[in-house]
Amino acid sequence: MSVSPSPASEEASTRRARGATTRRSGGRKALIGLLILLLVLAAAVVATVWFVRANLDSKIERFDAFSQVSERPSTESTEDGTPVNFLLIGSDSRISAGDLQTIEYGQQRSDALMVVQVSADRKAVTVMSIPRDSWVPIPGHGTAKINAGLSYGGVPLAVQTVEELTGIRLDHVMMVDFESFTRLTDELGGVTIDTIDGPQQMNGEQALAFAQTRKTLPRGDFDRIRRQQAWMRSMAQAAFSKDVLSSPTTIYSLVDLLAETTLMDETLTVDRLQNLIIEARGIRPRAVRFVTAPDAGTGRSPDGKQSIVNLDMERCAPLFEAFATGQAAHYLFEHPDAAPSLDDRPVE
């Protein structure tokens, strides 16, 4: 014999459903990039934090990123506390933590460089891509493309190059190769990337090809950066929209994959990750922004052999300063046109 639900129970059920919908919609674009996705995966189900901790601790490869870096920028605090700055390095090939210590010139170049700032109050995230062909000083090596820093001297020189260019003190470094993103995309059941031709559903291989395309794009590497950013955003959206974060089994699989394919600096301990997980749980979509360091167009290296990107240092200076002082989110809120943004126009 079936019993019809009472009006009160129906109303309660409706309220719960509305609440769940609101929570999902509020979090869909929240935590962007690999770092942010890691935090979301762990924070979504608090009861699994103990597992995330143990799994990360046993599988993540770590490297020394800072001991060889001298004359570093000072740590800037705000009235809300201290922001956390990450350097996210997208490598063009898989490399182990051990290999990073013996890297030789030409073996490895960074395919993407992103500075990620989690605000002092843990309510905003700002992601700034630096074009890989940016012509900048490489400490001890003259002037070259910024992605040569990793090739000349491994992660420590990549860190020193970015810090001296921007004045931003980097707290942690994470390194991935984009091949690993294909596995993550497939684990999520594919992603939907919004493009100028409308939403495009892609599996891992399709998303990788989409993000690696360069020569056929109207603005070359600039549009490629936007595609990389859009892919990262779509992975976070997929995690929320498909309710995968409600499944401990799925979380296990995703975190296991991330642990296997991510290198982290040795100061990014599991305790540190856990604290950030808890602190950053309240971040919401409108508080996340993707930008690219302003440029003054492309050119040629002095010897004429290389195509390079000339950064617009007049426009970069206040943006870099905002990051350096922990005010990136506030600065971009007050100056929305200060840097090219992923939200300026559809992805080509």
Buried (B, 14 or more C-beta within 10 A) or exposed (E): EEEEEEEEEEEEEEEEEEEEEEEBEBBBBBBBBBBBBBBBBBBBBEEBBEBBBEBBEEBBBBBBBBEEBEEEBEEBEBEEEEBBBBBBBBBBEEBEBEBBEEBEEEBBBBBBBBBBBBBBBBBBBBBBBBBBBBBBBBBEBEEBBBBBBBBBBBBBBBBBBBBBBBBBBBBBBBBBBBBBBBBBBBBBEBBEBBBEEEEBEBBBEBBBEBBEBBEEBEEBBBBBBBBBBBBBBBBBBBBBBBEBBEBEEBBBBBBBBBBEBBBBBBBBBBEBBBEBBBBBBEBBBEBBBBBBBBBEEBBEBEEEEEBBBBBBBEBBBBBBBBBBBBBBBBBBBEEEEBBBBBEEEEBB
